[in-house]
Amino acid sequence: MNSLSRSKNTSLYESNLLLSLIMSSFNQSIFHPAVFFLTGIPGFETYHAWISIPFSCLYAIAISGNGMILFVIITESNLHEPMYYFLSMLSFTDLGLCLSTLVTMLGIFWFNAQEINFNACISQMFFIHGFTFMESSVLLAMAFDRFTAISNPLRYATILTNSRIIKVGFVIIIRGTTALVPLLLLLKRLSFCHSHVLHHSYCFHPDVMKLSCTDTKINSAFGLAIVISTAGLDSVLILLSYVLIIHSVLSIASPEERKKAFGTCISHISAVAIFYIPMISLSLVHRFGEHAPPIVHTLIANVYLLIPPVMNPIIYSVKTKQIRKAVIKIFFSKLI
């Protein structure tokens, strides 16, 4: 009888141990998901192969355009000036944004590859948000560059020396990345027991955070603080820079000189507009557009990451005579 009792107890213990292991594995898969599921264009899944054509063209334009700007500035010695150094930084961040989403977006359209590993999702968020904050900082540096060139042209070269521009570049990289580390670590502490389906074709911090079934007040507050202290502060300082630029331009006596001075800012104003307008629109949709159709979220999210890298090389190639001449020179020399 004792041996039979011991056998039953051993069997019961093993069953409980097996059950606890199964439940532990089940809970881990729920609260720390192995994968998220990305979304293409909602309602147009059967047309993804056709939709991939314009997206592929946009990526090709963005990568080739920004690559050309970088190549031109590096190889042409007459473009080794502060304005073009900052432009090369803008092209670098635009390339980073493109490459951060290229694999997942085209993977969905071409191969219906919607799954993304949780850690890969975290990594993609780091690069997307990092390059976004860096681009905001570059636009601020470019605004300061224009203000210095217009208000104090005689000291322009002595104020913006090569060593100072290098320091500005390091500050932009450090500022754009350090704030993200605690934000993403806070995200890893969350539990995900609801749907694992994201609204975009890439991992976006507010989108991932909404899937959590635990309290996200700390994450939301910290994320909002980072956005305000980076892109929010940058936009205010850019606006202030243009108030000072307008004041400097109006103090110029010659109408022709005024037009010429303000004309140098047109490209930068366009770059600021195509960067901040989609960013603000996407933030508003995530904050207040809970009942908006899913396709609205998707379209604004794609515009937010694709339009600035596509348009910036076009704007600067068309509006900046030196860049345009250098591009034409390299293009025709290759043909000859």
C-alpha positions as CSV (number, residue, x, y, z in Angstrom):
1,M,0.0,0.0,0.0
2,N,2.8,2.4,0.9
3,S,4.6,1.8,-2.4
4,L,1.3,2.3,-4.3
5,S,0.7,5.6,-2.4
6,R,4.3,6.8,-3.1
7,S,3.8,5.9,-6.8
8,K,0.6,7.9,-6.9
9,N,2.2,10.9,-5.2
10,T,5.2,10.8,-7.6
11,S,2.8,10.6,-10.6
12,L,0.8,13.6,-9.2
13,Y,4.0,15.6,-8.6
14,E,5.2,14.9,-12.1
15,S,1.8,15.9,-13.6
16,N,1.7,19.2,-11.6
17,L,5.3,19.9,-12.7
18,L,4.5,19.3,-16.3
19,L,1.3,21.5,-16.0
20,S,3.3,24.3,-14.4
21,L,5.9,24.2,-17.2
22,I,3.2,24.3,-19.8
23,M,1.5,27.3,-18.1
24,S,4.8,29.0,-17.7
25,S,5.6,28.6,-21.4
26,F,2.0,29.7,-22.2
27,N,2.2,32.8,-20.0
28,Q,5.7,33.7,-21.4
29,S,4.4,33.5,-25.0
30,I,1.4,35.8,-24.0
31,F,3.1,38.4,-21.9
32,H,6.4,38.4,-23.8
33,P,5.3,37.6,-27.4
34,A,7.7,35.8,-29.7
35,V,6.3,37.8,-32.7
36,F,4.2,40.8,-33.7
37,F,2.2,40.9,-36.9
38,L,2.7,43.9,-39.2
39,T,0.0,45.3,-41.5
40,G,0.2,46.2,-45.1
41,I,-2.6,48.3,-46.7
42,P,-5.8,47.2,-44.9
43,G,-8.5,46.0,-47.3
44,F,-6.1,45.8,-50.2
45,E,-4.2,42.6,-49.3
46,T,-4.9,41.0,-52.7
47,Y,-3.3,44.0,-54.5
48,H,-0.1,44.1,-52.4
49,A,2.0,42.9,-55.4
50,W,0.7,45.9,-57.5
51,I,1.0,48.3,-54.5
52,S,4.6,47.3,-54.1
53,I,5.5,48.9,-57.5
54,P,5.0,52.6,-56.4
55,F,6.6,51.9,-53.0
56,S,9.6,50.2,-54.6
57,C,9.9,53.3,-56.9
58,L,9.8,55.6,-53.9
59,Y,12.5,53.7,-52.1
60,A,14.6,53.7,-55.2
61,I,14.3,57.4,-55.6
62,A,15.0,58.1,-51.9
63,I,18.1,55.8,-51.7
64,S,19.6,56.9,-55.1
65,G,18.7,60.6,-54.5
66,N,20.2,60.8,-51.0
67,G,23.2,58.6,-52.1
68,M,23.8,61.0,-55.0
69,I,23.7,64.1,-52.7
70,L,26.2,62.4,-50.3
71,F,28.5,61.4,-53.2
72,V,28.4,64.9,-54.8
73,I,29.2,66.6,-51.5
74,I,32.1,64.2,-50.7
75,T,33.7,64.3,-54.2
76,E,33.2,68.0,-55.1
77,S,35.7,70.2,-53.2
78,N,33.8,73.4,-53.9
79,L,30.9,71.9,-51.8
80,H,33.0,71.5,-48.7
81,E,31.2,74.3,-46.9
82,P,29.1,74.3,-43.7
83,M,25.7,74.5,-45.6
84,Y,26.6,71.4,-47.6
85,Y,28.0,69.5,-44.6
86,F,24.6,69.9,-42.9
87,L,22.9,68.8,-46.1
88,S,25.0,65.7,-46.1
89,M,23.9,65.0,-42.5
90,L,20.2,65.4,-43.7
91,S,20.8,62.9,-46.6
92,F,22.5,60.5,-44.1
93,T,19.5,60.5,-41.8
94,D,17.1,60.1,-44.7
95,L,19.0,57.1,-45.9
96,G,18.8,55.7,-42.4
97,L,15.0,56.1,-42.2
98,C,14.6,54.4,-45.6
99,L,16.8,51.4,-44.7
100,S,15.1,51.0,-41.3
101,T,11.7,50.2,-42.9
102,L,12.8,48.8,-46.3
103,V,12.9,45.1,-45.3
104,T,9.7,44.9,-43.4
105,M,7.6,47.1,-45.8
106,L,8.6,45.4,-49.0
107,G,8.7,42.0,-47.3
108,I,4.9,42.4,-46.6
109,F,4.1,43.5,-50.2
110,W,6.3,40.9,-51.9
111,F,6.2,37.9,-49.7
112,N,3.4,38.6,-47.2
113,A,6.0,38.3,-44.5
114,Q,4.1,39.9,-41.6
115,E,5.8,38.4,-38.6
116,I,8.5,40.2,-36.8
117,N,10.4,39.0,-33.8
118,F,9.9,41.0,-30.5
119,N,13.6,41.9,-30.2
120,A,13.8,42.8,-33.9
121,C,10.8,45.0,-33.4
122,I,12.6,46.8,-30.6
123,S,15.7,47.2,-32.8
124,Q,13.7,48.7,-35.7
125,M,12.0,51.2,-33.3
126,F,15.4,52.3,-32.1
127,F,16.6,53.1,-35.6
128,I,13.3,54.6,-36.8
129,H,12.9,56.9,-33.8
130,G,16.6,57.6,-33.6
131,F,17.0,58.8,-37.2
132,T,13.8,60.8,-36.8
133,F,15.1,62.7,-33.8
134,M,18.5,63.1,-35.6
135,E,16.8,64.6,-38.6
136,S,14.9,67.1,-36.4
137,S,18.3,68.1,-34.9
138,V,19.9,68.4,-38.3
139,L,17.0,70.7,-39.5
140,L,17.7,72.9,-36.4
141,A,21.4,73.0,-37.2
142,M,20.6,74.0,-40.8
143,A,18.3,76.8,-39.5
144,F,21.2,78.1,-37.4
145,D,23.4,77.9,-40.4
146,R,21.1,80.0,-42.5
147,F,20.7,82.6,-39.7
148,T,24.5,82.9,-39.3
149,A,25.0,83.2,-43.1
150,I,22.4,86.0,-43.4
151,S,22.9,87.9,-40.2
152,N,26.7,87.7,-39.9
153,P,28.1,86.7,-43.4
154,L,31.6,88.1,-42.7
155,R,32.1,85.8,-39.7
156,Y,30.2,82.9,-41.2
157,A,33.4,80.8,-41.9
158,T,35.0,81.5,-38.6
159,I,31.8,80.7,-36.6
160,L,31.0,77.4,-38.4
161,T,34.4,75.8,-38.6
162,N,35.0,72.2,-39.6
163,S,35.8,71.2,-36.0
164,R,32.6,72.8,-34.7
165,I,30.5,71.1,-37.4
166,I,32.0,67.7,-36.4
167,K,31.1,68.4,-32.8
168,V,27.6,69.3,-33.8
169,G,27.3,66.0,-35.7
170,F,28.4,64.0,-32.6
171,V,25.9,65.9,-30.4
172,I,23.1,65.1,-32.9
173,I,23.9,61.4,-32.9
174,I,24.2,61.2,-29.1
175,R,21.1,63.3,-28.5
176,G,19.1,61.2,-31.0
177,T,20.0,57.8,-29.5
178,T,20.6,58.2,-25.7
179,A,17.0,59.1,-24.9
180,L,15.7,56.1,-26.7
181,V,17.5,53.5,-24.6
182,P,15.4,53.9,-21.4
183,L,12.2,54.4,-23.5
184,L,12.7,51.0,-25.2
185,L,13.8,49.3,-21.9
186,L,10.5,50.5,-20.4
187,L,8.7,48.9,-23.3
188,K,10.3,45.5,-22.6
189,R,8.7,45.5,-19.1
190,L,5.2,45.6,-20.5
191,S,2.9,42.5,-20.8
192,F,1.2,41.9,-24.1
193,C,-2.0,39.7,-23.7
194,H,-4.2,41.3,-26.3
195,S,-3.9,41.2,-30.1
196,H,-0.3,41.1,-31.4
197,V,-1.3,42.8,-34.7
198,L,0.3,46.2,-35.4
199,H,-1.4,48.9,-37.5
200,H,1.7,49.7,-39.6
201,S,4.2,47.9,-41.8
202,Y,7.0,48.7,-39.3
203,C,7.3,48.9,-35.5
204,F,6.2,52.3,-34.1
205,H,6.5,52.9,-30.4
206,P,2.9,54.2,-29.7
207,D,1.5,51.4,-31.9
208,V,3.3,48.7,-29.9
209,M,2.5,50.3,-26.6
210,K,-1.3,50.2,-27.3
211,L,-1.2,46.4,-27.5
212,S,-0.1,46.1,-23.8
213,C,-2.6,44.9,-21.2
214,T,-0.6,46.6,-18.3
215,D,-0.4,50.2,-17.2
216,T,1.4,52.3,-19.8
217,K,1.2,55.7,-18.1
218,I,5.0,55.8,-17.4
219,N,5.7,54.8,-21.0
220,S,3.4,57.4,-22.4
221,A,4.7,60.2,-20.1
222,F,8.3,59.4,-20.8
223,G,7.7,59.1,-24.6
224,L,5.8,62.4,-24.6
225,A,8.7,64.1,-22.7
226,I,11.2,62.8,-25.2
227,V,9.2,64.1,-28.2
228,I,8.7,67.5,-26.5
229,S,12.4,67.8,-25.6
230,T,13.6,66.8,-29.1
231,A,11.3,67.4,-32.0
232,G,9.1,69.8,-30.0
233,L,12.0,72.0,-28.8
234,D,13.7,71.9,-32.2
235,S,10.5,73.1,-34.0
236,V,10.2,76.1,-31.6
237,L,13.9,77.0,-32.0
238,I,13.6,76.7,-35.8
239,L,10.6,79.0,-35.7
240,L,12.6,81.5,-33.5
241,S,15.5,81.2,-36.0
242,Y,13.2,82.3,-38.9
243,V,11.9,85.2,-36.9
244,L,15.5,86.4,-36.5
245,I,16.2,85.6,-40.1
246,I,13.2,87.7,-41.3
247,H,14.3,90.5,-39.0
248,S,17.8,90.4,-40.6
249,V,16.5,90.2,-44.1
250,L,14.2,93.2,-43.6
251,S,17.2,95.2,-42.4
252,I,18.9,94.8,-45.8
253,A,18.6,97.9,-47.8
254,S,18.6,96.5,-51.3
255,P,15.4,94.6,-52.5
256,E,17.5,92.4,-54.7
257,E,19.8,91.4,-51.8
258,R,16.7,90.7,-49.6
259,K,15.2,88.4,-52.3
260,K,18.6,86.6,-52.7
261,A,19.1,86.2,-48.9
262,F,15.6,84.8,-48.4
263,G,15.9,82.6,-51.5
264,T,18.7,80.6,-49.8
265,C,16.1,79.6,-47.1
266,I,13.4,78.2,-49.4
267,S,14.9,74.7,-49.6
268,H,15.2,74.5,-45.8
269,I,11.7,75.8,-45.2
270,S,10.4,73.1,-47.6
271,A,12.4,70.4,-45.8
272,V,11.1,71.5,-42.4
273,A,7.5,71.5,-43.7
274,I,7.6,68.0,-45.3
275,F,9.2,66.6,-42.1
276,Y,7.1,68.2,-39.3
277,I,3.6,68.2,-41.0
278,P,3.5,64.3,-41.4
279,M,5.0,63.8,-38.0
280,I,2.4,66.0,-36.3
281,S,-0.4,64.4,-38.3
282,L,0.7,60.9,-37.3
283,S,1.0,61.9,-33.6
284,L,-2.5,63.4,-33.7
285,V,-3.9,60.3,-35.3
286,H,-2.4,58.1,-32.6
287,R,-3.6,60.4,-29.8
288,F,-7.1,61.2,-31.0
289,G,-7.9,59.1,-34.0
290,E,-8.9,55.8,-32.3
291,H,-12.1,55.6,-34.4
292,A,-10.4,56.6,-37.7
293,P,-10.3,53.9,-40.4
294,P,-7.2,51.7,-40.3
295,I,-6.2,52.8,-43.8
296,V,-5.9,56.4,-42.5
297,H,-3.3,55.3,-39.9
298,T,-1.4,53.3,-42.5
299,L,-1.3,56.0,-45.2
300,I,-0.1,58.8,-42.8
301,A,2.5,56.4,-41.3
302,N,3.9,55.6,-44.8
303,V,3.9,59.3,-45.7
304,Y,5.6,60.2,-42.5
305,L,8.6,57.9,-43.2
306,L,8.8,58.0,-47.0
307,I,8.0,61.5,-48.3
308,P,10.8,63.4,-46.6
309,P,13.6,61.1,-47.9
310,V,12.0,61.1,-51.3
311,M,11.4,64.9,-51.5
312,N,14.5,66.3,-49.8
313,P,17.0,65.3,-52.6
314,I,14.6,66.6,-55.2
315,I,14.1,70.0,-53.4
316,Y,17.8,70.6,-52.9
317,S,18.8,69.5,-56.4
318,V,16.2,71.8,-58.0
319,K,16.6,74.8,-55.7
320,T,20.3,74.7,-55.0
321,K,22.3,75.7,-58.0
322,Q,25.7,74.3,-56.8
323,I,24.1,70.9,-56.1
324,R,22.3,70.9,-59.4
325,K,25.5,71.8,-61.4
326,A,27.5,69.1,-59.6
327,V,24.8,66.4,-60.2
328,I,24.6,67.3,-63.9
329,K,28.4,67.4,-64.2
330,I,28.8,63.9,-62.7
331,F,25.8,62.5,-64.7
332,F,27.1,63.7,-68.1
333,S,30.7,62.7,-67.3
334,K,29.5,59.2,-66.7
335,L,27.5,59.2,-70.0
336,I,30.6,60.6,-71.9
